[in-house]
Amino acid sequence: MRALATFVEITTYIRACRDPKDDKILELAVSGKASVVLSGDNDLLSMGSFRGIPILRAAQFLAG
């Protein structure tokens, strides 16, 4: 897996999600310049997007 992985250094600390435990996902997405966050977590999904990064269910993403 290491050969396929991209390691991301967290450069931006975020406190924005209604569940503070999920802020680390947003930090990773922003620091890693993600184009989308795939999640089944309702706290993240309720945000819709964060800093221009859409937060979608996997099925939504695959549906296009």
DRENPA-3360 file (N, C-alpha, C; in nm, 2 decimals, always signed):
BEGIN
1 = MRALATFV = +0.08/-0.12/+0.00/+0.00/+0.00/+0.00/+0.09/+0.13/+0.00 ~ +0.20/+0.12/+0.07/+0.28/+0.24/+0.07/+0.32/+0.29/-0.07 ~ +0.34/+0.20/-0.16/+0.38/+0.24/-0.29/+0.27/+0.32/-0.36 ~ +0.15/+0.29/-0.33/+0.03/+0.36/-0.39/-0.02/+0.48/-0.31 ~ +0.03/+0.49/-0.19/-0.02/+0.60/-0.10/+0.04/+0.73/-0.13 ~ -0.03/+0.84/-0.10/+0.02/+0.97/-0.10/+0.01/+1.02/+0.05 ~ +0.13/+1.05/+0.11/+0.13/+1.10/+0.24/+0.11/+1.25/+0.24 ~ +0.02/+1.30/+0.33/-0.02/+1.44/+0.34/+0.02/+1.50/+0.47;
9 = EITTYIRA = +0.10/+1.61/+0.47/+0.13/+1.68/+0.60/+0.01/+1.77/+0.62 ~ -0.04/+1.77/+0.74/-0.15/+1.86/+0.78/-0.09/+2.00/+0.80 ~ -0.13/+2.09/+0.72/-0.08/+2.23/+0.72/-0.18/+2.33/+0.77 ~ -0.31/+2.29/+0.77/-0.42/+2.37/+0.81/-0.50/+2.30/+0.91 ~ -0.52/+2.37/+1.03/-0.60/+2.31/+1.13/-0.74/+2.37/+1.13 ~ -0.84/+2.29/+1.14/-0.98/+2.33/+1.11/-1.07/+2.29/+1.23 ~ -1.16/+2.38/+1.26/-1.26/+2.35/+1.36/-1.39/+2.40/+1.30 ~ -1.46/+2.31/+1.22/-1.58/+2.35/+1.15/-1.69/+2.25/+1.15;
17 = CRDPKDDK = -1.66/+2.13/+1.18/-1.77/+2.02/+1.17/-1.85/+2.02/+1.30 ~ -1.97/+1.99/+1.30/-2.05/+1.98/+1.42/-2.00/+1.86/+1.51 ~ -1.93/+1.76/+1.45/-1.86/+1.66/+1.53/-1.71/+1.69/+1.52 ~ -1.65/+1.74/+1.63/-1.51/+1.78/+1.62/-1.42/+1.66/+1.58 ~ -1.46/+1.54/+1.60/-1.37/+1.43/+1.56/-1.36/+1.42/+1.41 ~ -1.45/+1.48/+1.33/-1.45/+1.48/+1.19/-1.36/+1.59/+1.13 ~ -1.32/+1.68/+1.21/-1.24/+1.79/+1.16/-1.11/+1.74/+1.10 ~ -1.06/+1.63/+1.15/-0.93/+1.58/+1.09/-0.95/+1.54/+0.94;
25 = ILELAVSG = -1.07/+1.50/+0.90/-1.10/+1.46/+0.76/-1.10/+1.59/+0.68 ~ -1.15/+1.70/+0.73/-1.15/+1.83/+0.66/-1.00/+1.88/+0.65 ~ -0.93/+1.86/+0.76/-0.79/+1.90/+0.76/-0.71/+1.83/+0.65 ~ -0.73/+1.70/+0.64/-0.66/+1.62/+0.54/-0.71/+1.66/+0.40 ~ -0.83/+1.68/+0.38/-0.88/+1.72/+0.25/-0.82/+1.85/+0.20 ~ -0.82/+1.95/+0.29/-0.77/+2.09/+0.26/-0.62/+2.08/+0.24 ~ -0.55/+2.02/+0.33/-0.40/+2.01/+0.32/-0.36/+1.93/+0.20 ~ -0.43/+1.83/+0.16/-0.40/+1.74/+0.05/-0.45/+1.79/-0.08;
33 = KASVVLSG = -0.52/+1.91/-0.08/-0.58/+1.96/-0.20/-0.68/+1.86/-0.27 ~ -0.76/+1.80/-0.19/-0.86/+1.70/-0.24/-0.96/+1.77/-0.34 ~ -1.00/+1.69/-0.43/-1.11/+1.74/-0.52/-1.25/+1.70/-0.47 ~ -1.25/+1.60/-0.38/-1.38/+1.55/-0.33/-1.35/+1.47/-0.20 ~ -1.45/+1.47/-0.11/-1.44/+1.39/+0.01/-1.56/+1.29/+0.00 ~ -1.52/+1.16/+0.00/-1.63/+1.06/+0.00/-1.65/+1.01/+0.15 ~ -1.77/+1.01/+0.19/-1.80/+0.98/+0.33/-1.94/+0.92/+0.34 ~ -1.96/+0.85/+0.44/-2.10/+0.80/+0.48/-2.14/+0.86/+0.62;
41 = DNDLLSMG = -2.05/+0.96/+0.66/-2.07/+1.02/+0.79/-2.17/+1.14/+0.78 ~ -2.28/+1.13/+0.85/-2.39/+1.23/+0.84/-2.34/+1.37/+0.88 ~ -2.25/+1.38/+0.97/-2.20/+1.51/+1.02/-2.13/+1.58/+0.90 ~ -2.04/+1.51/+0.83/-1.97/+1.56/+0.72/-2.07/+1.59/+0.60 ~ -2.15/+1.49/+0.57/-2.24/+1.50/+0.46/-2.34/+1.62/+0.47 ~ -2.38/+1.66/+0.60/-2.47/+1.77/+0.62/-2.40/+1.90/+0.58 ~ -2.27/+1.90/+0.57/-2.20/+2.03/+0.53/-2.21/+2.05/+0.38 ~ -2.23/+1.94/+0.30/-2.24/+1.96/+0.15/-2.11/+1.98/+0.08;
49 = SFRGIPIL = -2.03/+2.07/+0.13/-1.90/+2.10/+0.08/-1.82/+2.18/+0.19 ~ -1.69/+2.19/+0.17/-1.61/+2.26/+0.26/-1.50/+2.33/+0.18 ~ -1.49/+2.46/+0.18/-1.39/+2.53/+0.11/-1.38/+2.49/-0.04 ~ -1.50/+2.47/-0.09/-1.51/+2.43/-0.23/-1.49/+2.29/-0.27 ~ -1.47/+2.21/-0.16/-1.45/+2.06/-0.18/-1.58/+1.99/-0.16 ~ -1.65/+1.93/-0.26/-1.77/+1.86/-0.23/-1.76/+1.74/-0.14 ~ -1.86/+1.72/-0.05/-1.86/+1.61/+0.04/-1.98/+1.52/-0.01 ~ -1.95/+1.40/-0.06/-2.05/+1.32/-0.12/-2.05/+1.18/-0.06;
57 = RAAQFLAG = -2.16/+1.11/-0.08/-2.16/+0.96/-0.06/-2.10/+0.90/-0.18 ~ -2.04/+0.78/-0.16/-1.97/+0.71/-0.27/-2.07/+0.69/-0.39 ~ -2.19/+0.66/-0.36/-2.29/+0.63/-0.47/-2.32/+0.76/-0.55 ~ -2.32/+0.87/-0.48/-2.34/+1.00/-0.55/-2.22/+1.03/-0.64 ~ -2.10/+1.00/-0.59/-1.98/+1.02/-0.67/-1.98/+0.93/-0.79 ~ -2.01/+0.81/-0.78/-2.01/+0.71/-0.89/-2.12/+0.74/-0.99 ~ -2.23/+0.80/-0.94/-2.34/+0.83/-1.03/-2.31/+0.95/-1.12 ~ -2.20/+1.02/-1.09/-2.16/+1.13/-1.17/-2.21/+1.26/-1.14;
% end
